Amino acid sequence: MFYSIPHLRLFKLISVLLSTVIFSSIAQSKNLEITAEQRKEVVESISQIIIENYIFPEVAAQNAIYIQKQLKIGEYSKIIDADKFATKLTLDLQHINHDKHMEVRVNKPQKVNSEQEQTNNPHLEYLKQEQKENYGFKEIKILEGNVGYVDFRYFSGFDSAKATVDGVLQLIKNTDAIIFDLRKNDGGSPEMVQYICSYFFSEKTHLNSLYWRKGDRTQEFWTLDELPGKRMPDVPLFVLTSKYTFSGAEEFAYNFKTRKRATIVGENTGGGANPGGPIEVNKYFSINVPTGRAINPITQTNWEGTGVTPNIETTASNAFNKAHVLAKSSAETYRKAKEKTKAR
């Protein structure tokens, strides 16, 4: 399960799964047009889906009433473009629930080349795409002052991504401070958040919990007992954030902040803490429905609607420079402490 978000890569994957081999007649048209009957069908289907699945049942009922009322009074009657209809439904749903994770999308037809037709495996194609993107890791380098710097854009849900994480952390394992740049990170897998966080704690630590409406169950995420690489429990950490930092990336920052394990530098984050996943509405539309909510073991709440407030607030553009100055100072202190320990 993912902390899925607007523009989410998981949604793209599901859209591919739903539409790679269908819509052949639609594919020739630039935009999908819908009828009044189809609009009614979508509103009714979405109403039922969120009532049955949304993490907050009372809010789900309010959502359903609102979009049905919008349909009845003609707010959707002039919308024939499917994308515009999906956008309007998203805005109306979020008007009630204020949940940025809930989004209606059109299942776009995909251009299928001959090789794709042979394999017909969108999941594999998506894995290949993430591999081309180095599983979201954009830049890794050693900055002045022996400060490690990691810029990554999402938390991959593929197990094969863990080897890349191990390799990245191997490169910076001898640095004296680390900066994680999440200013353009839009979230992803809670399991990958857990995996990376585990490298930076020595003792078994409760990072986060996810409560799921289905089954009335709570899933706890603790640091992992075994890792293939070297743990760095004392290295000074800095996390860069912006208003675009969202979802799983927010959990990453929140985990470290609440445990006082890292200094968060930058802007208040986007404010999405309710994980879920896409559900097919019909062959033309899907809706991302949050089916769970995060519960931090320290605060007993989360960052939904409020975002993660940085320890040091500054603009996103200034966050790197600010953090680097702080990291160099912390690195020097950390180095001296290590040298003193070795001298004993």
C-alpha positions as CSV (number, residue, x, y, z in Angstrom):
1,M,0.0,0.0,0.0
2,F,1.2,3.5,-0.8
3,Y,0.9,7.0,0.4
4,S,-0.7,7.8,-2.9
5,I,-1.0,11.4,-4.1
6,P,-2.0,13.6,-7.0
7,H,0.3,13.0,-9.9
8,L,1.2,9.7,-8.2
9,R,3.3,7.1,-10.0
10,L,1.1,4.3,-8.6
11,F,-1.9,5.9,-10.2
12,K,0.0,5.9,-13.5
13,L,0.8,2.2,-13.1
14,I,-2.8,1.3,-12.4
15,S,-4.0,3.5,-15.3
16,V,-1.7,1.5,-17.6
17,L,-3.0,-1.8,-16.2
18,L,-6.5,-0.7,-16.9
19,S,-6.1,0.8,-20.2
20,T,-3.1,-0.5,-22.1
21,V,-5.2,-2.8,-24.3
22,I,-8.5,-1.0,-24.3
23,F,-10.0,2.2,-25.7
24,S,-8.7,1.5,-29.2
25,S,-11.5,3.7,-30.7
26,I,-10.9,6.4,-28.1
27,A,-7.1,6.5,-28.7
28,Q,-7.6,8.2,-32.1
29,S,-9.4,11.1,-30.3
30,K,-7.4,13.7,-28.4
31,N,-9.9,13.9,-25.5
32,L,-12.5,11.5,-24.2
33,E,-16.0,13.0,-24.2
34,I,-18.7,11.8,-21.8
35,T,-22.5,11.9,-21.7
36,A,-25.0,12.9,-19.1
37,E,-25.7,9.2,-18.4
38,Q,-22.0,8.5,-17.9
39,R,-21.6,11.5,-15.5
40,K,-24.4,10.2,-13.5
41,E,-22.9,6.7,-13.4
42,V,-19.5,8.0,-12.3
43,V,-21.0,10.1,-9.5
44,E,-23.1,7.2,-8.2
45,S,-20.2,4.8,-8.4
46,I,-17.7,7.2,-6.7
47,S,-20.3,7.8,-3.9
48,Q,-20.5,4.1,-3.2
49,I,-16.8,3.6,-3.4
50,I,-15.9,6.3,-0.9
51,I,-18.7,5.3,1.5
52,E,-17.3,1.7,1.5
53,N,-13.6,2.6,1.6
54,Y,-12.7,6.1,2.8
55,I,-10.9,6.1,6.1
56,F,-13.4,8.5,7.7
57,P,-17.0,7.1,7.1
58,E,-18.8,10.2,8.3
59,V,-16.8,12.4,5.9
60,A,-17.4,9.9,3.1
61,A,-21.1,10.2,3.6
62,Q,-20.8,14.0,3.4
63,N,-18.8,13.6,0.2
64,A,-21.4,11.4,-1.4
65,I,-24.2,13.8,-0.5
66,Y,-22.3,16.8,-1.9
67,I,-21.3,15.4,-5.3
68,Q,-24.8,13.9,-5.8
69,K,-26.3,17.4,-5.0
70,Q,-23.8,18.9,-7.5
71,L,-25.0,16.5,-10.1
72,K,-28.7,17.2,-9.3
73,I,-28.4,21.0,-9.5
74,G,-26.6,20.8,-12.8
75,E,-23.0,21.7,-11.8
76,Y,-21.7,18.9,-14.1
77,S,-24.2,19.2,-16.9
78,K,-22.0,21.3,-19.2
79,I,-18.8,19.2,-18.7
80,I,-18.3,16.8,-21.6
81,D,-14.5,16.5,-21.4
82,A,-13.5,13.6,-19.2
83,D,-10.4,15.2,-17.8
84,K,-12.3,18.4,-16.8
85,F,-14.9,16.2,-15.2
86,A,-12.3,14.3,-13.2
87,T,-10.7,17.6,-12.1
88,K,-14.1,19.1,-11.0
89,L,-15.0,15.9,-9.1
90,T,-11.6,16.0,-7.3
91,L,-12.1,19.7,-6.4
92,D,-15.6,19.0,-5.1
93,L,-14.5,15.9,-3.0
94,Q,-11.6,17.8,-1.5
95,H,-13.9,20.8,-0.8
96,I,-15.5,18.5,1.8
97,N,-12.7,16.3,3.0
98,H,-9.7,18.5,2.4
99,D,-7.8,15.3,1.7
100,K,-5.2,15.9,-1.0
101,H,-4.8,12.1,-1.5
102,M,-8.3,11.8,-2.9
103,E,-8.2,12.3,-6.6
104,V,-10.3,11.2,-9.6
105,R,-8.4,10.5,-12.8
106,V,-9.2,9.4,-16.3
107,N,-7.7,6.0,-17.4
108,K,-5.7,7.3,-20.3
109,P,-5.3,5.1,-23.4
110,Q,-1.7,4.1,-23.9
111,K,0.2,3.8,-27.2
112,V,1.3,0.2,-27.3
113,N,4.3,-0.5,-29.5
114,S,5.0,-4.0,-30.9
115,E,7.3,-5.0,-28.1
116,Q,4.8,-4.0,-25.5
117,E,2.1,-6.0,-27.4
118,Q,4.4,-9.0,-27.2
119,T,5.1,-8.7,-23.5
120,N,1.8,-7.1,-22.4
121,N,3.2,-6.6,-18.9
122,P,2.6,-3.0,-17.7
123,H,4.0,-3.8,-14.3
124,L,7.3,-4.9,-15.8
125,E,7.4,-1.8,-18.0
126,Y,6.8,0.4,-14.9
127,L,9.7,-1.4,-13.1
128,K,11.9,-0.7,-16.1
129,Q,11.0,2.9,-16.0
130,E,11.9,3.2,-12.3
131,Q,15.2,1.5,-13.0
132,K,15.9,4.0,-15.7
133,E,15.2,6.7,-13.1
134,N,17.6,5.0,-10.6
135,Y,14.6,4.4,-8.4
136,G,14.2,8.1,-7.9
137,F,17.7,8.9,-6.8
138,K,18.7,12.0,-8.7
139,E,22.0,13.1,-7.2
140,I,24.5,11.7,-4.7
141,K,27.7,13.6,-3.8
142,I,30.1,14.6,-1.1
143,L,30.0,18.3,-0.3
144,E,32.5,20.6,1.2
145,G,33.1,19.7,4.9
146,N,32.6,15.9,4.2
147,V,28.9,16.3,4.1
148,G,26.9,13.7,2.2
149,Y,24.1,14.9,-0.1
150,V,21.3,12.7,-1.4
151,D,18.6,14.2,-3.7
152,F,15.8,11.6,-4.4
153,R,12.3,12.1,-5.7
154,Y,10.2,9.2,-4.5
155,F,10.2,6.1,-2.2
156,S,10.0,3.2,-4.6
157,G,7.7,0.3,-3.8
158,F,9.8,-2.3,-5.6
159,D,12.0,-4.6,-3.5
160,S,14.7,-4.3,-6.1
161,A,15.1,-0.7,-5.2
162,K,16.6,-1.6,-1.8
163,A,19.9,-2.6,-3.4
164,T,20.1,0.9,-4.9
165,V,19.4,2.4,-1.5
166,D,22.2,0.2,0.0
167,G,24.6,1.4,-2.7
168,V,23.7,5.1,-2.2
169,L,24.2,4.8,1.6
170,Q,27.5,2.9,1.0
171,L,28.8,5.9,-0.9
172,I,28.2,8.3,1.9
173,K,28.8,6.0,4.9
174,N,32.1,7.8,5.8
175,T,30.7,11.3,5.7
176,D,30.3,13.3,8.9
177,A,26.9,14.7,8.2
178,I,24.2,13.9,5.7
179,I,21.6,16.1,3.9
180,F,18.6,14.4,2.4
181,D,16.9,16.6,-0.2
182,L,13.2,16.0,-0.3
183,R,12.1,19.3,-1.8
184,K,10.8,17.5,-4.9
185,N,9.9,14.2,-3.3
186,D,6.2,13.3,-3.6
187,G,6.1,10.2,-1.5
188,G,5.6,6.5,-2.1
189,S,6.0,3.3,-0.2
190,P,5.9,3.3,3.6
191,E,8.0,0.2,3.6
192,M,10.8,2.1,1.7
193,V,10.5,4.9,4.2
194,Q,11.0,2.3,7.0
195,Y,13.9,0.8,5.2
196,I,15.9,4.0,4.8
197,C,15.1,5.3,8.3
198,S,16.3,2.0,9.8
199,Y,19.9,2.9,8.8
200,F,19.9,5.8,11.2
201,F,18.9,4.3,14.5
202,S,20.9,2.0,16.7
203,E,18.1,0.7,18.9
204,K,14.8,-0.8,17.7
205,T,12.6,2.2,17.2
206,H,8.9,2.5,16.5
207,L,8.7,4.9,13.5
208,N,5.1,5.1,12.5
209,S,1.8,3.2,12.5
210,L,-0.9,3.0,9.8
211,Y,-4.5,2.5,10.9
212,W,-6.6,0.8,8.2
213,R,-10.4,1.0,8.1
214,K,-10.7,-2.4,6.5
215,G,-10.3,-5.0,9.2
216,D,-10.1,-2.2,11.9
217,R,-6.4,-2.9,12.2
218,T,-3.2,-1.1,13.0
219,Q,0.0,-1.8,11.2
220,E,3.2,-0.8,13.0
221,F,6.5,0.2,11.3
222,W,9.6,-0.3,13.4
223,T,13.2,0.0,12.4
224,L,14.5,-3.3,10.8
225,D,16.6,-5.7,12.9
226,E,18.9,-6.6,9.9
227,L,20.3,-4.4,7.2
228,P,23.0,-5.3,4.6
229,G,24.9,-2.1,5.1
230,K,26.5,0.0,7.9
231,R,24.1,1.8,10.3
232,M,24.8,5.5,10.9
233,P,22.9,6.1,14.2
234,D,25.0,9.2,15.3
235,V,25.7,11.0,12.0
236,P,24.1,14.4,12.0
237,L,21.1,14.5,9.6
238,F,19.4,17.3,7.8
239,V,16.2,17.0,5.7
240,L,15.3,19.6,3.1
241,T,11.6,20.3,2.5
242,S,9.3,22.4,0.4
243,K,5.6,22.9,0.0
244,Y,5.8,20.1,-2.7
245,T,7.3,17.6,-0.2
246,F,4.3,15.3,0.3
247,S,2.9,12.0,1.7
248,G,5.6,9.4,2.3
249,A,8.3,12.1,2.1
250,E,6.5,13.9,4.9
251,E,6.5,10.7,7.0
252,F,10.3,10.4,6.5
253,A,10.8,14.0,7.8
254,Y,8.2,13.5,10.6
255,N,9.7,10.3,11.8
256,F,13.1,12.0,12.2
257,K,11.7,15.2,13.6
258,T,9.6,13.6,16.3
259,R,12.5,11.3,17.3
260,K,14.8,14.4,17.3
261,R,17.1,12.5,15.0
262,A,17.3,15.1,12.2
263,T,17.0,18.8,11.6
264,I,14.3,19.7,9.1
265,V,15.2,22.8,7.0
266,G,12.9,24.5,4.5
267,E,9.2,25.1,4.0
268,N,6.1,23.6,5.6
269,T,5.3,20.4,3.7
270,G,2.1,19.6,1.7
271,G,0.1,17.9,4.4
272,G,-1.0,14.4,3.3
273,A,-1.0,11.6,5.8
274,N,-3.8,9.3,4.6
275,P,-2.5,6.4,2.5
276,G,-4.6,4.4,0.1
277,G,-4.7,3.4,-3.5
278,P,-6.6,3.6,-6.8
279,I,-10.0,1.9,-7.3
280,E,-11.6,1.5,-10.7
281,V,-14.8,3.5,-11.0
282,N,-15.5,2.2,-14.5
283,K,-13.4,1.5,-17.6
284,Y,-12.9,5.3,-18.1
285,F,-12.2,6.6,-14.6
286,S,-10.4,5.6,-11.4
287,I,-10.3,7.3,-8.0
288,N,-7.6,7.3,-5.4
289,V,-9.2,6.6,-2.0
290,P,-7.3,7.0,1.3
291,T,-8.2,3.9,3.3
292,G,-5.8,4.5,6.2
293,R,-4.3,7.2,8.3
294,A,-0.9,7.6,9.9
295,I,-0.4,7.6,13.7
296,N,3.0,8.7,15.0
297,P,3.9,6.9,18.2
298,I,5.3,10.1,19.8
299,T,2.6,12.7,18.9
300,Q,-0.3,10.2,18.5
301,T,-1.3,12.2,15.5
302,N,0.1,13.0,12.0
303,W,0.8,15.8,9.5
304,E,-2.6,15.6,7.7
305,G,-3.7,19.0,6.6
306,T,-1.0,20.8,8.5
307,G,2.2,19.5,7.0
308,V,5.5,19.0,8.7
309,T,6.8,22.2,10.2
310,P,10.6,22.6,9.8
311,N,12.9,23.1,12.7
312,I,14.4,25.9,10.7
313,E,12.0,27.7,8.4
314,T,13.3,29.2,5.2
315,T,12.4,29.3,1.5
316,A,12.9,26.1,-0.5
317,S,15.4,27.8,-2.7
318,N,17.5,28.8,0.3
319,A,17.1,25.5,2.2
320,F,20.2,23.9,0.7
321,N,22.6,26.7,1.5
322,K,21.2,27.0,5.0
323,A,21.4,23.3,5.7
324,H,24.9,23.0,4.2
325,V,26.3,25.7,6.6
326,L,24.7,23.9,9.6
327,A,25.8,20.5,8.3
328,K,29.5,21.6,8.0
329,S,29.4,22.8,11.6
330,S,27.8,19.7,12.8
331,A,30.2,17.5,10.8
332,E,33.2,19.2,12.4
333,T,31.7,18.6,15.9
334,Y,31.0,15.0,15.0
335,R,34.5,14.5,13.7
336,K,36.1,15.9,16.8
337,A,33.9,13.6,19.0
338,K,35.0,10.6,17.0
339,E,38.6,11.5,17.2
340,K,38.3,12.0,21.0
341,T,36.7,8.6,21.3
342,K,39.5,6.9,19.3
343,A,42.1,8.6,21.4
344,R,40.8,7.1,24.6
